[in-house]
Amino acid sequence: MKNIILIGMMSSGKSTLGKKLSRSLGYRFVDLDKLIEKDQGCDISTIFSQKGETYFREVESRILKEIAPESNVVLASGGGTPCFYDNMDFIKNLGISIFLDVSATDLAKRIENHGKDDRPVLSGAASLENALKLKIIERLPYYSQADLIIKGEIDVGNILEALTVLL
């Protein structure tokens, strides 16, 4: 069976939906950020602050490429994962990629409701929503390469419906 790789902005629901989707499919759920934190022995914010984004992206790419094709995994990638090195090409070969397309307004609300400042690529932004809009524009050329793009109300049901064609 093909792996499922969820891509999209931070707070787009990759981890939450990925867990539910993996249960529905009988797949194993893998959160790339959690694999990175385990590998490095610290959280993502600490990696960014102590070693920088370049180091983080190198580790992220290495760990992504340790995931085997056809291993029955639903993978929640990091928001920037597809945008560095040849990661998007690797993702496309790893399985079915799904872009969870959530508006900047909705993302900002989710991040603000989360109440934690653990998004290093947005730290120091004067306007969270404007910073998200800029990041979406920057990342869209990568995200739009996904096999499936799901907009609007995203839930496991509409992901499964879309996947029936590809699985």
Buried (B, 14 or more C-beta within 10 A) or exposed (E): EBBBBBBBBBBBBBBBBBBBBBEBBEBEBBBBBBBBBEBBEBBBBEBBEEBEBEEBBBBBBEBBEEBEEEBBBBBBBBBBBBBBBEBBEBBBEBBBBBBBBBBBEBBBBBBEEEEEEBBBBBEEBEEBBEBBBBBBEEBBEBBEBBBBBBEEEBEBEBBBEBBEEEE
